[in-house]
Amino acid sequence: MATLIGTVTKVIGQVFAQSADGTKRALVEGDRLFAGDQLITGAEGAVAVHLQNGQELTLGRGSSMTMTGELLAGQAAHVNAAEAVTPSDAQLTDVEQIQKAIAAGDDPTKSAEATAAGPNAPGGTPGELGGGHSFVLLTEVGGRVDPIIGFPTAGFGGIPEFPEERHNAVIDNGDDTPPVVVPPPVNNPVTLTGLNVAGGELSLNEANLPAGSAANPGALTQSGSFTVSAPDGLTSLSIGGINVIVGGVAIGFPQSITSQLGNTLTITGYNPATGVVSYSYTLNGNENHAAGDGANNLSEQFTVIAGDSNGDTATGTLDVNITDDVPKAFDDSNGTASETQLTLTGNVLTNDVQGADRVPTGPVTPGTFTGTYGTLVLNANG
């Protein structure tokens, strides 16, 4: 079983551990490091490890180090495949000289020799002082150091303090299928076709009444149809006060009402597949047309209202025209009276057209009329 070297206590940026078999894993706080693992920090990474012997190990950015038992023995380990080097006495002397310059009020950045920068020092390797990055092995955690730099300093409070980083993560369930985009619903209008026809949808003539000038009972009932379209669902339909559809359900047929003129409007059917509504209108008697000579028309309107499930409505008018059966009077003539035939008889109504609006007691006004050559006696029956 591999030897446990230490436990990760702090991680900044990306830090990885690569096993001897080449397996590479990202480290988080609490992960364990075993002998043979190679600790690798990214370009912006840093890590702190609590070793099994109680020491603390920190590794800066862009570095790598192999976990060995030497760390538990308090010995330096390899960093970037090179040995870490303990500062020389000459280097420590330079530090003391800088400290003295600061204490004397001098600015070492102006008076001291410039520090090395760039590639590794001649003969050096990454990981050596003056070269690349190195690790720090803390053998005395929690100690206090007071360098002579003009002000007091304190040691770590147990472990180095790393800023806490937060990353927003998105859960990936492995499904790369693009989401289904549902288009917004389309609000379709309600339309009525076959209504508001110029001259009316139906026309009837009083002349076809039994007392009319051209009696024809079969022509007293006329039929027609119109179409209602409601793509969003037809929920209501009324015609002249007749409820054809209520709550999306068609009522039974036929349905009839007596119009204001005393005639009959009948809704004979509705086809939900095509939207066709059929109807008929029956003329029951003569109407009171406007006074005056010549033919004239009388119209009757029935309001049509349709609504759909979205609350949209459409309104139209079913128009019926009724033509007046006007009377027509023609001149009368008879034979010529003579000395041998003094009296002539006839009827002044025989060749006239009275129309459907005839007067039951007339229309002849009886009387005796004296002319130049004789006397005319007109009876009530013509």
C-alpha positions in Angstrom: 0.0 0.0 0.0 1.3 3.5 -1.0 2.6 5.7 1.9 0.5 8.7 2.7 2.6 11.8 2.5 0.1 14.5 3.4 -3.3 16.1 2.9 -4.2 19.1 0.8 -5.3 22.0 3.1 -5.5 25.0 0.6 -5.8 25.2 -3.2 -5.6 28.3 -5.4 -6.3 28.1 -9.1 -5.5 24.8 -10.8 -3.4 22.2 -9.0 -3.1 18.6 -10.1 -1.6 15.3 -8.8 -0.2 12.9 -11.3 0.1 9.2 -10.2 3.0 7.0 -11.1 0.7 5.3 -13.8 0.2 8.7 -15.5 -3.3 9.3 -14.1 -3.8 13.1 -13.5 -6.4 14.4 -11.1 -7.4 17.9 -10.0 -6.9 18.5 -6.3 -9.3 20.1 -3.8 -9.0 20.6 -0.1 -9.0 17.3 1.7 -7.4 15.2 -1.0 -4.6 12.9 0.0 -1.1 12.7 -1.6 0.8 9.4 -1.6 4.4 8.5 -2.3 5.1 8.7 -6.0 2.5 11.3 -6.7 3.8 14.4 -8.6 2.3 17.7 -7.3 1.8 20.2 -10.2 0.6 23.8 -10.0 -0.8 25.8 -12.9 0.3 29.2 -14.1 -1.9 30.8 -11.5 -1.9 27.9 -9.0 -0.6 27.4 -5.5 -1.2 24.7 -2.9 -0.6 24.0 0.8 -0.1 20.4 2.1 -0.2 19.3 5.7 2.5 16.6 5.9 2.1 13.5 8.1 5.0 14.6 10.3 3.1 17.8 11.2 5.0 20.1 8.9 3.4 22.3 6.3 4.4 22.4 2.6 3.5 25.2 0.2 4.2 25.2 -3.5 3.9 28.3 -5.8 2.6 28.7 -9.3 4.1 27.0 -12.3 5.9 24.3 -10.2 6.0 20.6 -9.7 7.3 18.3 -7.0 7.3 14.5 -6.4 6.0 13.3 -3.1 8.6 11.1 -1.4 9.4 9.8 2.0 12.1 12.4 2.3 9.5 15.0 3.0 8.5 13.2 6.2 12.1 12.9 7.2 12.4 16.7 7.0 14.6 16.6 3.9 14.2 18.8 0.8 12.5 17.2 -2.2 12.9 17.7 -5.9 11.2 20.7 -7.5 11.0 20.7 -11.3 13.5 17.8 -11.2 16.2 19.9 -9.5 17.3 20.1 -5.9 16.3 23.1 -3.8 19.3 25.0 -2.7 19.8 26.6 0.8 20.8 30.3 0.5 24.6 30.8 0.9 26.3 32.9 3.5 27.1 35.5 0.8 23.4 35.7 0.0 22.5 36.2 3.6 25.1 38.9 3.8 23.4 40.7 1.0 20.1 40.6 2.9 21.8 42.0 6.0 23.3 44.8 3.9 19.8 45.7 2.5 18.4 45.6 6.0 21.1 48.0 7.2 20.5 50.3 4.2 16.8 50.5 5.1 17.5 51.1 8.7 19.8 54.0 7.7 17.0 55.6 5.6 18.6 54.6 2.3 16.5 53.3 -0.7 18.0 49.9 -1.7 16.1 50.0 -5.0 18.3 52.9 -6.1 21.6 52.2 -4.4 21.8 48.3 -4.4 22.8 46.2 -7.3 19.9 45.2 -9.6 18.5 41.7 -9.0 18.7 39.0 -11.6 15.8 38.5 -13.9 14.9 36.4 -16.9 16.3 33.0 -17.6 18.0 30.7 -15.0 21.3 31.8 -13.6 24.3 30.3 -15.3 24.8 26.8 -14.2 21.4 26.8 -12.4 18.3 24.7 -13.0 14.7 25.4 -12.4 13.9 25.2 -8.7 17.3 26.7 -7.6 17.4 30.0 -5.9 17.8 32.7 -8.5 16.3 30.4 -11.1 12.7 29.3 -11.5 10.2 28.6 -8.7 10.9 26.7 -5.5 8.9 25.2 -2.7 8.8 26.3 0.9 9.0 23.7 3.7 7.9 25.0 7.0 9.4 23.1 9.8 8.1 25.4 12.6 4.5 26.1 12.0 3.1 29.0 14.1 6.5 30.5 15.0 7.4 34.2 15.1 10.2 35.9 13.2 11.2 39.5 13.8 13.5 40.6 11.0 15.3 43.8 11.6 13.5 45.9 8.9 12.1 48.7 11.1 8.7 47.2 12.0 7.4 44.0 13.6 6.1 41.1 11.6 4.1 38.0 12.7 4.2 34.4 11.4 1.4 32.4 9.8 -1.6 31.7 11.9 -1.3 28.0 11.4 -1.3 27.9 7.6 -0.9 30.4 4.8 -4.0 32.5 4.1 -5.3 32.0 0.6 -8.0 34.1 -0.9 -11.2 32.2 -1.4 -12.1 31.8 -5.0 -15.7 31.2 -6.2 -16.5 29.7 -9.6 -20.0 29.6 -11.1 -20.6 26.0 -12.3 -23.1 24.7 -14.8 -24.3 21.2 -14.4 -23.6 19.1 -17.5 -25.8 16.1 -17.7 -24.1 14.9 -20.9 -27.1 15.6 -23.1 -26.0 17.7 -26.1 -29.5 17.7 -27.7 -30.5 21.3 -28.4 -33.5 22.5 -26.5 -36.9 22.4 -28.2 -38.0 25.9 -28.9 -41.8 26.2 -28.7 -43.1 29.1 -30.8 -45.7 31.4 -29.2 -49.3 30.5 -30.0 -50.8 32.3 -33.0 -54.1 34.1 -32.3 -56.2 33.4 -35.4 -59.3 35.6 -36.1 -62.9 34.5 -36.6 -64.3 35.1 -40.1 -67.8 34.9 -41.6 -68.2 34.4 -45.4 -71.5 34.4 -47.3 -73.1 37.3 -45.4 -73.5 41.0 -46.0 -74.1 40.3 -49.7 -75.2 43.3 -51.8 -79.0 43.1 -52.3 -79.4 40.7 -49.4 -78.8 37.0 -49.0 -82.5 36.0 -49.7 -85.3 37.6 -51.8 -89.0 36.8 -51.6 -92.0 38.2 -53.5 -95.5 38.9 -52.2 -96.8 38.0 -55.6 -96.3 34.3 -54.7 -98.8 34.5 -51.8 -102.1 32.8 -52.3 -103.8 36.2 -52.9 -100.9 37.5 -54.9 -100.7 38.2 -58.6 -98.6 35.1 -59.2 -99.5 32.6 -56.5 -96.7 30.0 -55.9 -96.6 28.4 -52.4 -93.2 26.7 -53.1 -91.5 30.1 -53.7 -92.6 31.4 -50.3 -89.7 29.6 -48.6 -86.1 30.5 -49.6 -82.9 28.8 -48.3 -79.3 29.8 -48.0 -76.0 29.2 -46.1 -72.9 30.9 -44.9 -69.6 29.8 -43.5 -68.0 30.5 -40.1 -64.2 29.9 -39.6 -62.6 29.8 -36.2 -59.2 28.0 -36.2 -58.8 28.5 -32.5 -62.1 26.7 -31.8 -65.6 28.0 -32.3 -67.3 28.4 -28.9 -70.4 30.4 -29.6 -72.7 31.2 -32.6 -76.0 33.1 -32.6 -78.3 34.1 -35.5 -81.1 36.5 -34.9 -81.2 35.5 -31.3 -81.1 31.7 -32.0 -78.2 30.1 -30.1 -76.7 27.7 -32.6 -73.5 26.9 -30.6 -73.1 27.3 -26.8 -69.8 26.4 -25.0 -68.5 24.8 -28.2 -71.4 22.5 -28.5 -73.9 22.7 -31.3 -77.6 22.7 -30.3 -80.1 20.5 -32.0 -81.7 21.4 -35.4 -83.9 22.8 -36.8 -84.5 25.9 -34.7 -87.0 28.5 -35.6 -88.1 32.0 -34.5 -90.9 34.3 -35.7 -89.4 37.5 -37.1 -90.6 41.1 -36.3 -92.5 41.1 -39.7 -94.3 37.9 -38.7 -92.3 35.6 -40.9 -90.3 32.5 -40.0 -86.5 32.2 -39.8 -85.3 28.6 -39.4 -81.7 27.4 -38.8 -81.7 24.0 -40.5 -78.2 22.7 -39.7 -74.5 23.2 -38.9 -71.5 21.2 -40.2 -68.6 21.5 -37.7 -66.1 20.0 -40.3 -66.7 22.7 -42.9 -68.3 25.5 -40.7 -71.3 25.7 -43.1 -74.5 27.0 -41.4 -77.8 26.5 -43.4 -81.0 28.4 -42.9 -84.4 29.2 -44.5 -86.9 32.0 -44.4 -90.6 31.7 -45.0 -92.9 34.6 -46.0 -96.2 34.0 -44.1 -98.2 37.0 -45.5 -98.2 40.4 -47.1 -96.3 43.2 -45.5 -96.9 46.9 -45.0 -94.6 48.4 -47.6 -94.1 52.1 -48.0 -97.0 53.9 -49.6 -96.5 55.0 -53.2 -96.9 53.9 -56.8 -94.7 51.3 -58.3 -92.9 48.3 -56.8 -90.8 48.7 -53.6 -88.9 46.4 -51.3 -89.0 45.8 -47.6 -86.0 44.3 -45.8 -85.4 42.4 -42.6 -82.0 41.9 -40.9 -80.8 39.2 -38.5 -77.5 39.7 -36.6 -74.9 36.9 -36.7 -72.3 36.8 -33.9 -69.5 34.1 -33.7 -66.8 33.8 -31.0 -63.8 31.5 -30.4 -61.8 30.2 -27.5 -59.4 33.2 -27.4 -62.3 35.7 -27.0 -62.2 36.9 -30.7 -65.5 37.6 -32.3 -66.9 38.3 -35.8 -70.2 40.0 -36.6 -72.3 39.9 -39.7 -75.9 40.4 -40.9 -78.3 38.1 -42.7 -80.5 40.2 -44.9 -83.9 39.2 -46.4 -85.7 41.4 -49.0 -89.4 41.2 -49.6 -90.8 42.6 -52.8 -94.2 44.3 -52.8 -96.9 42.9 -55.1 -98.4 46.3 -56.3 -101.8 46.6 -58.0 -102.1 47.4 -61.7 -105.2 49.0 -63.3 -106.0 48.9 -67.0 -108.4 50.9 -69.1 -111.8 49.2 -69.9 -113.8 49.2 -73.1 -117.0 47.6 -74.3 -119.3 47.4 -77.4 -120.9 50.4 -79.0 -124.4 51.4 -78.0 -127.0 51.8 -80.7 -130.7 52.5 -81.2 -131.3 48.8 -81.2 -128.9 48.1 -78.2 -129.4 50.8 -75.6 -127.7 49.1 -72.6 -124.2 47.6 -72.3 -122.8 45.5 -69.4 -119.3 44.5 -68.3 -116.8 44.5 -65.3 -114.1 47.1 -64.8 -111.9 44.7 -62.6 -111.6 41.8 -64.9 -108.5 43.0 -66.6 -106.9 44.7 -63.5 -104.1 43.2 -61.2 -105.0 43.9 -57.6 -101.9 42.4 -56.0 -101.4 40.8 -52.6 -102.4 43.9 -50.7 -106.0 44.0 -52.1 -108.8 45.5 -50.0 -111.4 42.9 -49.0 -114.4 45.2 -49.5 -113.2 46.9 -52.6 -111.6 48.5 -54.3 -114.6 49.6 -56.4 -116.6 52.6 -55.2 -120.1 52.1 -56.5 -122.2 54.9 -57.9 -124.2 56.4 -60.9 -122.4 58.7 -63.3 -124.2 60.8 -65.9 -122.3 61.4 -69.1 -122.9 63.3 -72.3 -124.6 60.5 -74.1 -125.8 58.3 -71.3 -125.6 57.1 -67.7 -123.0 54.7 -66.2 -124.0 52.6 -63.2 -121.0 51.1 -61.4 -121.7 48.4 -58.9 -119.5 47.4 -55.9 -118.4 44.1 -57.6 -117.1 46.1 -60.6 
